[in-house]
Amino acid sequence: MKLSTIDITIIIAYLLATVVIGLVLKKQAEKNKQSYLLGGNSIPWYMLGLSNASGMFDISGTMWLVTLLFVYGLKSAFIPFLWPVFNQIFLMVFLSIWLRRSNVTTGAEWINTRFGIKRGAQMSHTVVIVFAIIMGLGYLAYGFIGIGKFVEIFVPWEVVSAYVPFGVSAEYVPHFYGIIFTLFAVFYSLLGGMLSIVWADVMQFALMAISSIVVGVIAMNALAANELLVPDGWLTPFFGSHLDLDWSTIIPEVNEKIKSDGYSLFSLFFMMMIFKGVLVSLAGPAPNYDMQKILSTKSPREAALMSGSVSLILMPIRYVMIAGFGVLGLIYFNRLDLMVGGNIDFEQILPSAISEFIPIGFLGLLLAGLLAAFMSTFAGTLNATQAYIVNDIYLKYIRPDAENSRIKFVNYGAGLIMVAISIVLGFFAKDVNDLLQWIVSGLYGSYVAANLLKWYWWRFNGNGFFWGMIGGLVPALSFRFIFDGVLDLYTFPLMLLISVIGCVAGTYTAPATDEETLKKFYKNVRPWGFWKPIREKVMAEDPTFEPNKDLKKDAFNVVVGVIWQTSLVIFPIYLVLLQLVPTLIALGIAVVCTLILKKTWYDKLPVDRI
């Protein structure tokens, strides 16, 4: 076994700490539905921001990002636009404020504040629940696969098999490990709800911050004593129409990886990411743990601050680690064990580099942090999905008057069923990247049209939302089979077109949403967009009402914010690469953007509270 007694002790201590957190906060979480699902809206924004950042510091995503940096260098800073990572900027600038003003528990409950309670709204409510559950299962399976592949490197099956009373086929060993660590995440998240998730995330981020600094220092020392062999263009974030990274004389297998990824036409790929990313970001958060953290804040102002803090907390720390492992992988490539089934698996760079280069003691700390990262993402996703099952199915349709003790057991049951289904799905996914691409390009793509129009167009109704979501979900679930081998990003325009047709056709084949519902929504949320008929009626009834005229300001802040966020990604990479001038330039850009946002965003945040 590659773990020392000290490392094993640290990992066990962390796992026991999560159990203690769940037990300690169990009583507080059981007070009512609000306490369990949203922490009673009493958690400070900076704690929720740190928790949200921890949830995004997931092990599967980190494995993927290390692989991207290894292969694409500084250009890898843009590939997470696939998520899109800059949706946090849209949330920070205006969408978190709008969402929190709704004062609801889940995204499905939000539907009633926008579309009312008639048939179209009920159909929309149902399709959001279905979408949230499918996305939740996808994320749970994604984390399940990542943790299993990761642990397999450090805990060889030959050692463990002696203590397991049944046989496990070699291809299912990662799934066995995934089940074991999933159980710990299930325990503390089910018992303590949102409160235990946030406190476990705080502990996890402390572990990851220390680990990132250690990895960065080790990589910088290694780079100071060794030459970094990379192709021309690897050290710059700038690019032309083609990627033009030729690894043939360094590590020829990387060229095959680039070909299989489908990113060679990088300008086209980048433009498609921006096109899709802006639309996804304008649509607001998907019904996952990110949305639940926003709804858990104390007020709209704190919701914006929480979303803004995520990039500042997450990016520098995470990318010091990513750059560190990428550099170590490049310098000592021949020492890494990347062979899986007779082929090189570049997703093994992170766990193999950890096994090879991290010293005793720090290895246990880093592994505990990465295990915590998995558990954080898993627990947050589980909590969000439970919220839809309990709040939007059980309490809405089955037992609206259920007492807290019964709600508690329904929460537990819903969580266990979701975990069991996600484990089964995990057995059918090929690898981490395969599942990731389906989630970000397929599911997120299907979400765009209907959820964009709901914010900005008054005539859009529940019927349009339902058929728009169906028009997105059906392609998301089928295009991977119809267009086999085609990158999901490139089928997005066709998916969007089908969804838009569904939105428009659905909207005009049903009456507009009840006027009172629209006026109440517009007055409370105060969005900008195509709301003129409703705005005029609200102002006629209340001449003191001030409509939202911040479109230009918000657009400016989004552009500055995306530059700010990207510089927070690039400067730690250059720092680890010992590139002084580029580090100072990137850091300088971040500082200038911060000063601009202080005047144009922070100083103008609303002071309203709920």
SEVEXMAR-110965 format. One record per residue (C-alpha): x, y, z; residue in one letter. Coordinates in steps of 0.1 Angstrom, whole numbers, plus 5000, padded with zeros to 4 digits. Example, Ala and Ser with C-alpha at 12.3 -4.5 7.8 and 13.67 -1.06 7.14 Angstrom:
BEGIN
512349555078A;513749895071S;
This chain:
BEGIN
500050005000M;501350344991K;500050525022L;502050555054S;500450515089T;500550895093I;498750945060D;496050685069I;495550845103T;494951185088I;492451055063I;490550855090I;490551165113A;488951365085Y;486351105078L;485451085115L;485251465117A;482551465090T;480551205110V;480851435141V;479751735121I;476651545109G;475751435145L;476351775161V;474251965136L;471551705133K;469251855159K;469452205145Q;468752085110A;465651895121E;463852215133K;462052255100N;462252235062K;463952575060Q;466652475084S;467452145067Y;467452265031L;468652625034L;470252645069G;467452865081G;468753155059N;471053235088S;474453145073I;476753445065P;477553505028W;481253455031Y;480653105047M;478353015019L;480753154993G;483552945008L;481252645008S;480252694972N;483952734962A;484652404980S;481852234962G;483352344929M;486852224940F;485751874931D;488151584926I;486751474891S;486951834878G;490451884892T;491651564875M;490151694842W;491752044846L;495151904854V;494951694822T;493852014803L;496852214816L;499251934808F;498051904772V;497052264763Y;499152484786G;497952834792L;495152794766K;493552554791S;492452854811A;489652904785F;488352544781I;486352564814P;484252824795F;482452504785L;480752494820W;480752804816P;482952904845V;482053264840F;478453214849N;479553304884Q;480153654871I;476653694857F;475353564891L;477553814910M;476454114889V;472754074888F;471153724887L;471853614923S;470053934934I;467053864912W;466853494923L;467153574960R;464353834958R;461953554949S;462353414985N;461653054976V;463252714986T;463952564951T;463952654914G;460752454909A;459052664936E;460252974918W;458252874887I;455052954906N;456153304913T;456753364876R;454053164859F;451353134886G;449452814894I;447452734862K;448052434840R;451052574821G;452752664854A;452052304867Q;453652154836M;456652384840S;456952294877H;456951924867T;459651954840V;461952154863V;461751874889I;462551614862V;465451824849F;466851884885A;466651514893I;468351404860I;471151674865M;471551564902G;471951204892L;474451304865G;476551494890Y;476351224916L;477450964891A;480251194878Y;481651234913G;481250864921F;483350764891I;486051024898G;486550924934I;486850554925G;489450604898K;491350834922F;491450604952V;492350294932E;495850434927I;496550474964F;494850164977V;495749874955P;492949614952W;495449334959E;495849464995V;492149535001V;490749214986S;492149015015A;489649195038Y;486649185014V;484448865017P;483448864980F;485148894947G;485249224926V;486149224889S;489149454881A;486949694860E;484649754889Y;487249814916V;486850204912P;483150164917H;483649964949F;485850244963Y;483350494951G;480550324971I;482650325003I;483450705003F;479950784990T;478550645022L;480450895044F;479151185023A;475651055025V;475851025063F;476751385072Y;474651545045S;471551345053L;471851415090L;472851775091G;471451915059G;472752245046M;474452345079L;476652035080S;477552075043I;478752425049V;480852345080W;482352035063A;483152255033D;484952505055V;487152225069M;487752085034Q;488852425020F;491352465048A;492852125038L;492852215001M;494452555006A;497352405026I;497752125001S;497752364971S;500552564985I;502552254993V;502052124957V;502852464942G;506152494962V;507252134953I;506552204916A;508352534916M;511452374932N;511352094906A;511052354878L;513952554892A;516252244888A;514852094856N;513952204820E;510252224811L;509852054776L;506652184760V;505752274724P;505752624710D;502652814721G;502152614753W;503252904775L;500853164760T;497053194764P;496853364730F;495753154700F;494953164662G;492452974641S;494152644649H;495552514682L;499052454666D;500452254695L;502751984682D;503851724708W;505251484682S;508951524693T;508151544731I;505151314740I;503651194707P;500651044725E;499351394734V;498651464698N;496151174698E;494551324729K;494151664712I;492651494682K;490151284703S;489151594723D;488151784691G;489652114701Y;492152154672S;490052434655L;490452634686F;489052974674S;485852804663L;485752604695F;486352924715F;483553114697M;481152834703M;482052834740M;481353204742I;478153184723F;476852894744K;478353024776G;476753374775V;473353214768L;473652964796V;474853234820S;471953464811L;469553174818A;470653184855G;471852894877P;470752534870A;468752374898P;471752234916N;473852314947Y;474852654934D;471252764933M;470552624968Q;473552824982K;472053144966I;468653074981L;470253005015S;471753365018T;470153625041K;469353885015S;469753974978P;472854184986R;474453885004E;473553664975A;475553884951A;478453894976L;478353524980M;478553464942S;481253724938G;483453564965S;483453224948V;485953324921S;488153514945L;488253224969I;488452934944L;490553034914M;493953124928P;494152834953I;492852574929R;495052674900Y;498252674921V;497452304927M;496452244891I;499552414877A;501752234903G;500551894892F;500751984856G;504352094859V;505351784879L;503651564853G;505551734825L;508951724841I;508751364854Y;506351224828F;508350894824N;507950834862R;504150844860L;501950534858D;499350634833L;498650304817M;495050174820V;493949874800G;497049894778G;496450264769N;497650594783I;494850754804D;495851124808F;493151154836E;495650954857Q;498151244858I;496751394890L;496551074912P;499850934897S;501751264904A;500351274940I;501550914946S;504950994931E;505851334945F;503951434976I;505851355009P;504551155038I;502151355061G;501351605033F;500151305012L;497551225039G;496551595041L;496151625004L;494251305000L;491951405029A;491351735011G;490651574977L;488351314993L;486651605011A;486351784977A;484451484963F;482251454994M;481551834993S;480351824957T;478451504963F;476751624995A;475851964980G;474351794950T;472451544971L;471051824993N;469852014962A;468251714947T;466551614980Q;465051964981A;463151904948Y;461951564958I;460751674993V;459652034987N;458252004952D;456951644950I;456151524986Y;455051845002L;453251984971K;451451674959Y;451451404986I;451451545021R;451351925022P;450651925059D;453351675069A;454951725103E;458651785107N;459351435119S;457851285088R;459651535065I;462851425081K;462351065072F;461251155036V;464551355033N;466551045043Y;464650815020G;464851054990A;468651084996G;469250714998L;467250644966I;469050914947M;472450774958V;471550414948A;470350524913I;473550734908S;475750444917I;473950224891V;474450504864L;478150534874G;478650174862F;477550274827F;479650584821A;482950534802K;485050794821D;485051124839V;485351334808N;482651154790D;480051214817L;481351574822L;480851664785Q;477351524786W;476451734817I;477952064806V;477152044768S;474051834768G;472051904800L;473152264804Y;472452324767G;468952194770S;468252434799Y;469152754780V;466252874759A;463352834784A;465352964813N;466653264795L;463253374783L;461653344817K;463753634830W;463653874801Y;460353844782W;456953914798W;454853724773R;456653394779F;454353164798N;454352824816G;453252644785N;456252794765G;458552704794F;457452344794F;457752284757W;461052474755G;462452244782M;461151934765I;462652064732G;465952084750G;465851764771L;464951524743V;467951634722P;470151634753A;469251274760L;469351154723S;471951354704F;474851154718R;473550854700F;472351024669I;475551224664F;477950964677D;481551094678G;480551464674V;481551704702L;478451794722D;479352164719L;478852154681Y;475352004683T;474352284707F;472952524680P;470552254667L;469452174702M;468952544709L;466952594677L;464552304686I;464152434722S;463452794709V;460752654685I;459252474715G;459352794736C;457753024710V;455152764698A;454152674734G;453953044744T;451553144716Y;449352844718T;448352934754A;447153264770P;449653494787A;450353444824T;447853604848D;448553984849E;448553994887E;451253724888T;453353914863L;453054244881K;453854094914K;456953914899F;458154224881Y;457754454911K;459454204934N;462354084912V;462854404891R;464454244861P;465454434830W;464454314795G;461254314775F;458754394802W;457354724789K;453554634791P;453954514827I;456254794837R;453755054825E;450954894845K;453054864877V;454155224874M;450555334868A;449555164901E;452655284920D;454155604906P;457055564932T;458255234916F;461655264900E;462255024871P;465554854866N;467755064842K;470954884849D;471354684817L;474354884804K;476054884838K;475454514843D;476854434808A;479954644815F;480454474849N;480054124833V;482854204808V;485154344835V;484254054858G;485053784832V;488453944826I;488953964864W;488053594868Q;490253484839T;493253674853S;492753494887L;493153174867V;496153274847I;498353444873F;498753144896P;499652924866I;502453174856Y;503453194893L;504152824895V;505852834861L;508253094876L;507353344848Q;507753664867L;506653924841V;503553744829P;502653684866T;502854054874L;500854144843I;498053904851A;498054004887L;497954374877G;494954314854I;493154144884A;493954444906V;492754694881V;489554504874C;488954474912T;489254854916L;486754904887I;484254654901L;484554824935K;483055144920K;480755004894T;479454694912W;480154674950Y;479355034958D;475955004939K;474754674955L;471154694969P;470654735006V;467354565006D;466854275030R;464154005032I;
